């Protein structure tokens, strides 16, 4: 099966259209636009392949749609919460001087990333439309579901905890097992998407593009965890209980001995 470039182009146009909201507020490019572009692609793929899509491939599309809708609703709710007003205000100030051409470059870049992230789903649906059952999709969908559940529960636990304890780090629920369960859940979700499409990677282009998207999002989540660690070190580093927490609870992957990403931060001068 060759890559259906015309449908890849359609997916990219969908991402461009949804991500245009980032011109209003730059941080939307990596928040609400991200959520909207993933949900929109899941919906569009279901419409394009409505005559052939079924079973696990249909569940894959529904998982993409659910991922985007859930994340978008959570981000919109958090944006209206006064507790996060300072954080959003800092994001506004950091991006206040971004020029129009820079916004256009970000718009193009994130739209390309969103397209690559959902590409495995497009390829799996294309393979099914040719009458071939994508054998890798069931396992991938199960991983996607696990990642979606972990991320959703982690976001809600932290949001609820911060409502009652705005000046303390979250260390309840999933945060007792890993310090960044939301990032871990997102990484697991996108790894599941990549696994779900494995049966459809029948060309070098398919392998290259899907793997690039996966590696980029995994790197992005790792960098986000490192950034959060720096913020929490600055905010809570003087607290003995926090030092015990970071010494005993892995930062990103549960049941591992990876307790810090400080070396990664140092390597990039942060």
C-alpha positions in Angstrom: 0.0 0.0 0.0 1.4 3.4 -0.9 0.9 6.5 1.2 -2.4 8.2 0.2 -0.9 11.6 -0.3 -4.1 13.3 -1.3 -5.6 12.3 2.1 -2.5 13.4 3.9 -2.9 16.7 2.2 -6.5 16.9 3.3 -5.5 16.1 6.9 -2.9 18.8 6.8 -5.5 21.3 5.5 -7.8 20.3 8.4 -5.0 20.9 10.9 -4.2 24.3 9.3 -7.8 25.4 9.6 -8.2 24.3 13.2 -4.8 25.7 14.2 -5.5 29.1 12.8 -6.9 30.0 16.3 -3.3 30.2 17.4 -3.0 33.6 15.7 -5.3 35.0 18.4 -3.2 33.6 21.3 0.1 32.0 20.5 -0.1 29.4 23.3 -3.3 28.1 21.7 -1.1 26.5 19.0 0.1 23.9 21.5 -3.1 23.6 23.6 -6.6 24.1 22.2 -5.4 23.9 18.6 -3.6 20.6 19.4 -6.7 19.1 20.9 -9.0 20.4 18.1 -6.8 19.2 15.3 -6.6 15.7 16.6 -10.4 15.5 17.2 -11.1 17.0 13.8 -8.8 14.5 12.0 -10.5 11.6 13.8 -13.9 12.9 12.7 -12.8 13.6 9.1 -11.2 10.1 8.7 -14.4 8.5 9.9 -16.4 10.4 7.2 -13.9 9.8 4.5 -13.8 6.0 5.2 -17.5 5.7 6.2 -18.1 3.0 3.6 -15.4 0.7 4.9 -14.4 1.6 8.4 -15.3 -0.9 11.2 -14.1 -2.8 14.2 -10.8 -1.8 15.7 -10.0 0.9 13.1 -13.3 2.6 14.0 -12.4 2.4 17.7 -9.0 3.9 16.8 -10.8 6.9 15.2 -13.2 7.2 18.1 -10.2 7.2 20.5 -8.6 10.1 18.6 -11.9 12.0 18.7 -12.3 11.3 22.4 -8.6 12.3 23.1 -9.1 15.7 21.4 -12.5 16.5 22.9 -11.4 15.5 26.4 -8.2 17.5 26.2 -9.9 20.5 24.7 -12.7 20.5 27.4 -10.1 20.2 30.1 -8.0 23.1 28.8 -11.0 25.3 28.3 -12.1 24.6 31.9 -8.7 25.2 33.3 -8.4 28.5 31.4 -11.4 29.9 33.2 -10.0 28.9 36.6 -8.6 31.8 38.6 -5.9 29.5 40.0 -4.3 29.2 36.6 -4.6 32.9 35.7 -1.0 33.7 36.6 0.3 30.9 34.6 -1.7 31.9 31.5 -0.7 35.5 32.1 2.9 34.5 32.0 2.3 32.7 28.7 0.7 35.8 27.3 3.6 38.0 28.3 6.2 35.5 26.9 4.5 35.5 23.5 3.5 39.1 23.3 6.3 40.1 21.0 6.0 37.2 18.5 5.8 38.6 15.0 3.2 37.6 12.4 5.8 35.7 10.3 6.8 33.8 13.4 3.2 32.9 14.2 2.9 31.7 10.6 6.0 29.5 11.0 4.6 28.0 14.2 1.2 27.5 12.6 2.8 25.5 9.7 5.0 23.5 12.0 2.4 22.4 14.5 -0.1 21.6 11.8 2.5 19.3 10.2 3.2 17.7 13.6 -0.5 17.1 14.2 -0.8 15.5 10.7 2.1 13.2 11.4 0.7 12.2 14.8 -2.6 11.0 13.3 -1.0 9.5 10.1 -1.0 6.0 11.5 -4.8 6.1 11.8 -5.1 7.3 8.2 -2.9 4.5 7.0 -4.7 1.9 9.0 -8.1 3.0 7.6 -6.6 3.1 4.1 -5.4 -0.5 4.5 -8.8 -1.6 5.7 -10.4 0.1 2.8 -8.3 -2.1 0.5 -9.8 -5.2 2.2 -6.8 -6.0 4.4 -7.3 -6.4 8.2 -4.6 -4.3 10.1 -3.5 -6.9 12.6 -1.6 -4.4 14.8 -4.6 -2.2 15.4 -6.2 -4.1 18.4 -3.0 -3.9 20.5 -2.5 -0.2 19.5 -6.0 0.7 20.5 -5.7 -1.0 23.9 -2.5 1.1 24.5 -4.3 4.2 23.3 -7.1 3.5 25.7 -4.8 3.0 28.6 -2.9 6.2 27.9 -6.1 8.2 27.5 -7.5 6.9 30.9 -4.2 7.6 32.7 -3.9 11.1 31.3 -7.5 11.9 32.0 -7.4 10.6 35.6 -4.1 12.4 36.2 -5.3 15.7 34.9 -8.5 15.5 37.0 -6.6 14.5 40.2 -4.1 17.4 39.9 -6.8 19.9 39.0 -9.0 18.8 42.0 -6.0 18.8 44.3 -4.8 22.2 43.2 -8.3 23.6 43.9 -7.9 22.7 47.6 -4.1 23.1 47.8 -2.9 25.7 45.4 0.5 26.2 47.1 1.4 22.5 47.3 2.7 20.0 44.8 0.3 17.2 43.9 1.3 13.9 45.4 -2.0 11.9 45.5 -3.4 9.1 43.4 -1.4 8.4 40.3 1.1 11.0 41.5 2.2 8.6 44.2 3.4 6.3 41.4 5.0 8.8 39.1 5.5 12.5 39.3 4.2 13.2 35.7 1.5 10.7 35.1 -0.3 13.0 32.6 2.8 13.2 30.4 3.3 9.4 30.7 -0.3 8.8 29.7 0.1 11.1 26.7 3.3 9.3 25.6 1.6 5.9 26.0 -1.4 7.1 23.9 0.7 8.2 21.0 2.9 5.1 21.2 -0.4 3.2 20.9 -1.4 5.2 17.8 1.9 4.3 16.2 1.6 0.6 17.1 -2.0 0.5 15.8 -0.8 1.5 12.3 2.2 -0.8 12.1 0.5 -3.2 9.7 0.0 -0.4 7.2 3.7 0.8 7.2 4.5 -0.8 3.8 6.8 1.9 2.5 9.8 3.8 3.7 7.9 7.0 3.6 5.2 5.6 6.0 7.8 4.3 8.4 9.8 7.6 8.3 6.8 10.0 8.7 5.0 8.1 11.4 8.1 7.5 13.4 9.2 11.2 13.1 5.8 12.2 14.6 6.2 9.7 17.4 9.7 10.6 18.3 8.9 14.3 18.3 6.0 14.0 20.7 7.9 11.7 23.0 10.8 14.3 23.0 8.3 17.1 23.6 6.7 15.3 26.6 10.2 14.5 28.1 11.1 18.2 27.7 7.8 19.2 29.4 8.5 16.9 32.3 12.0 18.4 32.7 10.5 21.9 32.6 8.0 21.0 35.3 10.8 19.5 37.4 12.7 22.8 37.2 9.6 24.8 38.2 8.8 22.5 41.1 12.4 22.5 42.3 12.3 26.3 42.4 8.9 26.4 44.1 9.2 23.5 46.6 12.9 22.6 46.7 13.3 23.9 50.3 10.6 21.5 51.6 12.1 18.3 53.1 9.0 16.3 52.2 9.4 17.4 48.6 13.0 16.2 48.5 11.8 12.8 49.8 9.1 12.7 47.2 11.5 13.4 44.3 14.0 10.9 45.7 11.5 8.0 45.9 8.9 8.6 43.1 10.1 8.3 39.4 9.6 11.4 37.4 8.1 10.1 34.1 8.0 6.3 33.9 6.5 4.3 36.8 8.4 1.3 38.2 11.7 2.7 37.1 14.7 4.3 38.8 14.6 7.5 36.7 14.0 10.0 39.4 15.3 13.2 37.7 15.8 14.8 34.3 18.3 17.4 35.6 21.0 16.1 33.4 18.8 16.6 30.4 18.1 20.2 31.5 21.8 20.8 32.0 22.6 19.4 28.5 20.3 22.0 27.0 21.5 24.8 29.4 18.3 24.9 31.4 
